[in-house]
Structure formats: C-alpha cells, structure tokens
Amino acid sequence: MLPSENLYPTKLALNKSRTFTAQNRKNLVTIEELAEPGVSLVSEWDHPEIGEVAGNILRARSNQRPVIWFMGAHVIKCGLSRYVIDLMHRGIITHVAGNGAVSIHDFELAYLGGTSEYVPRAIEDGSFGMWEETGGQMNDAIKEGFHLGLGYGASLARHMDLHPEKFPHRADSIIYQAYSLGVPATFHITIGADIIHQHPEADFAALGGTSGLDFAIFSHSVSQLEGGVYLNFGSAVAGAEVFLKALAISRNQGYSVKGLTTANFDIIPLGDYRSDVGQDHFHYYYRPRKNVVNRPTSLGGQGYYIMGNHLDTIPKLYQLLTTVHRDGRNGDEH
C-alpha cells in the first residue's frame, strides 16, 4: 500500500494569484474590426470540394437535419463572429460548439469590446490571463449556472441576459445570440487550459460539471446527425475527440447516425486525406483526419478536408450558402 503522504503531494494555492483589470489592456481583436458578412471579405479563393460541402449543408437543412458547427478560438480571433451569428439567424447552424478559449474570447468581446492579449510580454511578468473582469464574471456565471443545473454555455448566456448593462456588445456574442435564438451553444473544456482557471474564483467542480452537461447536450445533437452535417473549424483536439466520443455514445444507445457529412477546415496540407496512413507518418497523429473526416462516415456519407485560412474558407462557405438563402430561410421554420 502506498504511504499516505504520497496521496497528497505539495500543491500551489491557486486562490492566491493576483489579478489585474482588463479595462486598459491592449487587445489584438476589437469589435470595430469584426468582418461584416458578405461585405468585408471578398476573396478569389476557392476549393474544388467546398461547393459539395455547402450543397450537403443546404440539403440537410431542407430535410430538417442538423448542422453542428464546432470551432477553435481562431474563428473569433480572425474577426469572423458575425458570420457564425448570421448563419444561426438564417437557421443554417443548429448547434454551435467550441473549446473553452472560444467562450472566453466571445465573452470578452461582449463586455470589453476587445479580446486577445499580447502573450509574449504578459507571460514574462505573470500577468498573462489574470484578468479580474474576465475570470471573475465568467467563474461567477458558471458557479451560479452549476447550482441551477445549467450547462457551461447556458450559464454564460444567462449572465449576459441578466446584466445587459455589463455587456454593451452582446449583439456580437455568439453565446448570447445562440441563447436568444434557442440554438444550443456548448463548450468542452480542458481543466487547466483556459485563463479563467487561473483566477482565484475558479470552482473546478462547477467548471467540470457545467461542461459535462454541455457534453450530454452535444451528444444529443450528434445522435440526431443522420443525414446531417458536422463541421469542425480549426479545433484539432477538442473538435475531433469530443465529436468521436459523442458519436460512440449515440451509436451505443441505438442511434444509427449514418449517411452524415463531415468536414474539417484547417491549414495543414494533408494530400490524399482519404487514404490510409501508417503510424510512421506524422499525419497519422493529426486527429481530425481520422476522427472527423474518415471514421465517422464509414457507415455511409462523406468526409471532407478543406484546407485554407479561416479568412478565406468561412466567407467562401457563407457566400455559397447565402446565394441560395437570400431570404434568410431554409425551407423550414427555425
């Protein structure tokens, strides 16, 4: 039997960390710089398969099948929040999801009008991520939601809804707009990966509990994906792994989930991404190749890999989708 002292190793007291105000922080992304859908970004970029992806999305929605949009934080850091919001308003996106960083950047835009600090300098003096307003408000919202039995995304949206005076830019919040539209917004965190976990007010039971509930909500959406579409924008770990586990749970519980379309959007060149690749090649360890594109469609459907910068791929996809959807409707009432 292990000595009892080995079960309780020395640890840092996380509630002793110092925090700083974000009010005068220099932000690399601001509300004023957000791209306007169909106006700000006009590119000649194209991809031979993106039209097929867009067609499958429109077909899914015309058949009242779901479209899940999972993303990493760079979608927001590229200033593309309004594209996601617009596609939710049009009824094209039926579930939006992301890792913890997505929720933080979205929340900061809503209250501060800016996000994305300059990390190289801040990591040197210990100020990186130690923002009083971000960590304080988000952790308070998550703790309150946890005690009410809410998920992570719903907890943040509820806080914005209850305190409109604190969130002058919530019209540009994906979380809040999803909440207003009744679109599930779920966030799938890794404990220790997000700046709000550094904050003295962090409650890890609440963080894990609310994100765990979001996983159950996400799993339900995945269980309905037969004939639907799963899109993953730049989330090389969470977007691939959370999806595969939710798909496994769905099929384990008797949901067939066949004939779906999956598409991964990223900047890594994969070549013939549908071919088998051995463990002696580094592409084997890029999880979306297997867990988004290939494995989920083995029972039918099609997986795609669209290589390109978000600043090209998302406006192009939006253009293709809205050329058909000029009136903002998709054949069924949202």
C-alpha positions as CSV (number, residue, x, y, z in Angstrom):
1,M,0.0,0.0,0.0
2,L,1.3,3.5,-0.8
3,P,2.3,5.7,2.1
4,S,-0.5,8.1,2.8
5,E,1.7,11.2,2.3
6,N,2.1,10.2,-1.4
7,L,-1.6,10.7,-1.9
8,Y,-1.4,14.4,-1.0
9,P,1.6,15.9,-2.8
10,T,2.5,19.6,-2.4
11,K,0.4,21.9,-4.4
12,L,0.1,25.6,-5.2
13,A,-2.7,27.5,-3.5
14,L,-4.5,28.7,-6.7
15,N,-6.6,31.2,-4.9
16,K,-3.5,33.3,-4.1
17,S,-2.9,34.5,-7.7
18,R,-3.1,38.3,-8.3
19,T,-5.5,39.7,-10.8
20,F,-5.4,42.8,-13.0
21,T,-8.0,45.0,-14.7
22,A,-8.6,44.4,-18.4
23,Q,-10.0,47.8,-19.0
24,N,-6.8,49.4,-20.3
25,R,-5.4,46.2,-21.9
26,K,-4.2,46.3,-25.5
27,N,-6.4,43.9,-27.5
28,L,-5.4,42.3,-30.8
29,V,-9.1,41.9,-31.8
30,T,-11.8,44.6,-31.4
31,I,-15.4,45.0,-32.1
32,E,-14.6,47.7,-34.7
33,E,-12.5,45.2,-36.7
34,L,-15.1,42.4,-36.9
35,A,-15.8,41.4,-40.5
36,E,-19.2,42.1,-41.9
37,P,-20.7,39.0,-43.6
38,G,-20.9,39.4,-47.4
39,V,-19.2,42.8,-47.3
40,S,-15.8,42.9,-45.6
41,L,-14.1,39.9,-47.1
42,V,-14.2,39.3,-50.8
43,S,-11.7,36.7,-52.0
44,E,-11.0,34.8,-55.2
45,W,-10.0,31.8,-53.0
46,D,-11.8,28.6,-53.9
47,H,-11.6,24.8,-53.3
48,P,-12.8,22.0,-55.5
49,E,-14.9,20.4,-52.8
50,I,-16.3,23.3,-50.8
51,G,-19.3,23.6,-53.1
52,E,-20.1,19.9,-52.3
53,V,-20.0,20.7,-48.6
54,A,-22.2,23.7,-49.0
55,G,-24.7,21.7,-51.0
56,N,-24.8,19.0,-48.4
57,I,-25.5,21.6,-45.7
58,L,-28.4,23.1,-47.6
59,R,-29.7,19.7,-48.4
60,A,-29.6,18.7,-44.7
61,R,-31.4,21.8,-43.6
62,S,-34.1,21.4,-46.4
63,N,-34.7,17.9,-44.9
64,Q,-34.7,19.4,-41.4
65,R,-31.5,17.7,-40.4
66,P,-29.0,19.3,-38.0
67,V,-25.8,21.2,-38.9
68,I,-23.3,21.3,-36.0
69,W,-20.6,24.0,-36.1
70,F,-17.6,23.2,-33.8
71,M,-14.7,25.7,-33.8
72,G,-11.5,26.7,-32.2
73,A,-10.9,30.2,-30.9
74,H,-9.2,31.5,-34.1
75,V,-12.5,31.8,-35.8
76,I,-13.2,34.7,-33.3
77,K,-9.7,35.9,-33.3
78,C,-9.9,36.3,-37.1
79,G,-12.9,38.6,-36.6
80,L,-15.5,36.2,-38.0
81,S,-18.0,36.1,-35.2
82,R,-20.7,37.8,-37.2
83,Y,-20.6,35.1,-39.9
84,V,-21.4,32.5,-37.3
85,I,-24.2,34.6,-35.8
86,D,-25.7,35.3,-39.3
87,L,-25.8,31.6,-40.2
88,M,-27.5,30.9,-36.9
89,H,-30.1,33.6,-37.6
90,R,-30.7,32.1,-41.1
91,G,-31.4,28.7,-39.4
92,I,-28.4,27.0,-41.1
93,I,-26.4,26.3,-37.9
94,T,-28.5,24.4,-35.5
95,H,-25.8,23.8,-32.8
96,V,-22.6,25.8,-32.1
97,A,-19.8,24.4,-30.0
98,G,-16.2,25.1,-29.1
99,N,-13.4,24.7,-26.6
100,G,-13.0,26.9,-23.6
101,A,-11.0,29.5,-25.4
102,V,-13.9,30.2,-27.7
103,S,-16.1,31.0,-24.8
104,I,-13.5,33.4,-23.3
105,H,-12.9,35.4,-26.5
106,D,-16.6,35.6,-27.1
107,F,-17.3,36.7,-23.6
108,E,-14.6,39.4,-23.7
109,L,-15.9,40.8,-26.9
110,A,-19.3,41.1,-25.3
111,Y,-18.3,43.0,-22.2
112,L,-15.0,44.7,-23.2
113,G,-15.3,45.2,-27.0
114,G,-11.9,43.6,-27.4
115,T,-10.1,40.3,-26.8
116,S,-6.7,38.5,-27.4
117,E,-4.0,40.0,-25.3
118,Y,-0.3,40.1,-26.3
119,V,1.0,36.9,-24.7
120,P,4.8,37.1,-25.1
121,R,5.1,40.1,-22.8
122,A,2.4,39.1,-20.4
123,I,3.9,35.6,-19.7
124,E,7.1,37.1,-18.6
125,D,5.7,39.2,-15.7
126,G,2.9,36.8,-14.6
127,S,0.0,38.9,-15.8
128,F,-1.0,36.6,-18.7
129,G,-4.6,35.7,-18.4
130,M,-5.0,37.2,-14.9
131,W,-7.9,39.5,-15.8
132,E,-10.2,40.3,-13.0
133,E,-13.3,41.1,-15.1
134,T,-13.0,38.0,-17.4
135,G,-12.2,35.5,-14.7
136,G,-14.4,37.0,-12.1
137,Q,-17.5,37.3,-14.1
138,M,-17.2,34.0,-16.0
139,N,-16.5,32.0,-12.9
140,D,-19.4,33.6,-11.1
141,A,-21.7,32.9,-14.0
142,I,-20.5,29.3,-14.2
143,K,-21.0,28.7,-10.5
144,E,-24.4,30.2,-10.5
145,G,-25.4,28.1,-13.5
146,F,-24.0,25.0,-12.0
147,H,-26.2,25.4,-8.9
148,L,-29.2,25.9,-11.2
149,G,-28.4,22.8,-13.2
150,L,-27.3,24.6,-16.3
151,G,-24.6,23.8,-18.8
152,Y,-21.5,26.0,-19.4
153,G,-22.8,27.8,-22.4
154,A,-26.2,28.5,-20.9
155,S,-24.7,29.7,-17.7
156,L,-22.7,32.4,-19.6
157,A,-25.7,33.4,-21.7
158,R,-27.9,33.7,-18.6
159,H,-25.4,36.0,-17.0
160,M,-25.3,38.2,-20.1
161,D,-29.1,38.3,-20.2
162,L,-29.4,39.3,-16.5
163,H,-26.8,42.0,-16.8
164,P,-27.2,43.8,-20.1
165,E,-25.5,46.9,-18.7
166,K,-22.3,45.0,-18.4
167,F,-22.4,43.6,-21.9
168,P,-22.8,46.5,-24.4
169,H,-21.6,44.4,-27.3
170,R,-23.6,41.2,-26.7
171,A,-25.2,41.6,-30.2
172,D,-21.8,40.3,-31.4
173,S,-21.7,37.5,-28.9
174,I,-22.1,34.0,-30.4
175,I,-23.0,32.7,-27.0
176,Y,-25.7,35.3,-26.4
177,Q,-27.2,35.2,-29.9
178,A,-27.4,31.4,-29.8
179,Y,-29.2,31.7,-26.5
180,S,-31.6,34.3,-27.9
181,L,-32.4,32.0,-30.9
182,G,-32.7,28.8,-29.0
183,V,-29.6,27.3,-30.6
184,P,-27.6,25.1,-28.2
185,A,-24.1,26.5,-27.5
186,T,-21.8,24.1,-25.8
187,F,-18.3,24.4,-24.6
188,H,-15.9,21.5,-24.0
189,I,-13.1,22.5,-21.7
190,T,-9.8,21.0,-20.6
191,I,-9.1,21.8,-16.9
192,G,-6.0,24.0,-16.7
193,A,-6.1,25.0,-20.4
194,D,-8.1,28.3,-20.0
195,I,-7.2,31.6,-18.4
196,I,-10.3,31.6,-16.2
197,H,-8.9,28.5,-14.5
198,Q,-6.0,30.7,-13.2
199,H,-8.4,33.0,-11.4
200,P,-8.8,32.8,-7.6
201,E,-12.6,32.4,-8.1
202,A,-12.3,29.3,-10.2
203,D,-14.5,26.4,-9.0
204,F,-13.4,23.3,-10.7
205,A,-16.4,21.3,-9.7
206,A,-18.6,23.9,-11.4
207,L,-16.4,24.1,-14.4
208,G,-16.3,20.4,-14.9
209,G,-20.0,19.9,-14.0
210,T,-21.3,22.5,-16.5
211,S,-19.0,21.4,-19.3
212,G,-20.0,17.8,-18.6
213,L,-23.7,18.8,-19.0
214,D,-22.7,20.5,-22.3
215,F,-21.2,17.2,-23.4
216,A,-24.5,15.5,-22.8
217,I,-26.3,18.2,-24.8
218,F,-23.8,17.9,-27.6
219,S,-24.1,14.2,-27.6
220,H,-27.9,14.5,-28.1
221,S,-27.3,16.8,-31.2
222,V,-24.8,14.2,-32.6
223,S,-27.4,11.4,-32.0
224,Q,-29.7,13.2,-34.5
225,L,-27.0,13.7,-37.2
226,E,-28.2,11.0,-39.6
227,G,-28.4,12.9,-42.9
228,G,-26.9,16.0,-41.2
229,V,-23.6,17.7,-41.2
230,Y,-20.7,18.1,-38.7
231,L,-18.3,21.0,-39.4
232,N,-15.1,21.5,-37.5
233,F,-13.2,24.7,-37.9
234,G,-9.6,24.6,-36.7
235,S,-10.1,22.6,-33.4
236,A,-7.5,19.9,-33.9
237,V,-8.1,18.3,-30.5
238,A,-11.5,19.1,-28.9
239,G,-13.4,19.3,-32.2
240,A,-12.1,15.8,-33.2
241,E,-12.1,14.0,-29.9
242,V,-15.4,15.3,-28.4
243,F,-17.2,14.5,-31.6
244,L,-15.9,11.0,-31.9
245,K,-16.9,10.2,-28.3
246,A,-20.3,11.7,-28.7
247,L,-20.8,9.6,-31.9
248,A,-19.7,6.5,-30.0
249,I,-22.2,7.2,-27.2
250,S,-25.0,7.8,-29.7
251,R,-24.5,4.6,-31.6
252,N,-24.0,2.7,-28.3
253,Q,-27.5,3.9,-27.3
254,G,-29.1,2.7,-30.5
255,Y,-29.0,5.8,-32.7
256,S,-27.7,4.7,-36.2
257,V,-26.2,8.1,-37.2
258,K,-25.5,7.0,-40.8
259,G,-25.2,9.0,-44.0
260,L,-23.8,12.1,-42.5
261,T,-21.4,14.7,-43.9
262,T,-18.4,15.7,-42.0
263,A,-15.9,18.5,-43.0
264,N,-12.7,19.6,-41.3
265,F,-11.4,23.1,-42.1
266,D,-7.7,23.7,-41.3
267,I,-4.4,24.9,-42.7
268,I,-2.4,21.7,-42.6
269,P,-1.7,20.2,-46.0
270,L,-2.8,16.5,-45.9
271,G,-2.5,15.4,-49.5
272,D,-4.8,12.5,-50.3
273,Y,-6.6,12.7,-46.9
274,R,-8.9,9.8,-47.6
275,S,-6.1,7.3,-48.0
276,D,-4.8,5.1,-45.1
277,V,-1.8,6.5,-43.4
278,G,0.5,4.5,-41.1
279,Q,1.9,5.3,-37.7
280,D,5.3,6.0,-39.3
281,H,3.9,9.2,-40.8
282,F,3.1,12.3,-38.8
283,H,-0.3,12.7,-40.5
284,Y,-1.4,9.7,-38.5
285,Y,-1.4,11.8,-35.3
286,Y,-3.5,14.6,-36.7
287,R,-6.7,13.6,-35.1
288,P,-9.3,15.3,-37.4
289,R,-8.1,13.3,-40.4
290,K,-9.4,10.1,-38.7
291,N,-11.9,11.3,-36.2
292,V,-13.7,13.9,-38.2
293,V,-13.2,13.0,-41.9
294,N,-12.8,9.3,-42.2
295,R,-14.0,7.2,-39.3
296,P,-17.4,8.8,-38.7
297,T,-18.5,8.2,-42.3
298,S,-17.5,4.5,-42.5
299,L,-21.2,3.5,-42.4
300,G,-22.2,5.9,-45.2
301,G,-21.9,9.6,-46.1
302,Q,-18.8,11.6,-47.0
303,G,-16.0,13.3,-45.1
304,Y,-14.1,16.3,-46.5
305,Y,-11.0,18.2,-45.7
306,I,-11.0,21.8,-46.8
307,M,-7.5,23.4,-46.5
308,G,-7.3,27.1,-46.1
309,N,-7.2,30.1,-43.8
310,H,-10.5,30.8,-41.9
311,L,-10.4,34.3,-43.5
312,D,-10.9,32.5,-46.9
313,T,-12.9,29.4,-46.1
314,I,-15.6,30.8,-43.9
315,P,-16.5,33.8,-46.2
316,K,-16.5,31.4,-49.2
317,L,-18.7,28.9,-47.4
318,Y,-21.0,31.7,-46.3
319,Q,-21.2,33.0,-49.9
320,L,-22.2,29.6,-51.2
321,L,-24.8,29.1,-48.5
322,T,-26.4,32.5,-48.8
323,T,-26.5,32.6,-52.6
324,V,-29.3,30.1,-52.2
325,H,-30.6,31.6,-48.9
326,R,-31.1,35.2,-49.9
327,D,-34.3,35.4,-47.9
328,G,-32.8,34.0,-44.8
329,R,-35.0,30.9,-44.8
330,N,-34.1,27.3,-45.4
331,G,-37.3,25.5,-46.1
332,D,-38.4,25.1,-42.5
333,E,-39.2,27.5,-39.7
334,H,-36.4,27.8,-37.2
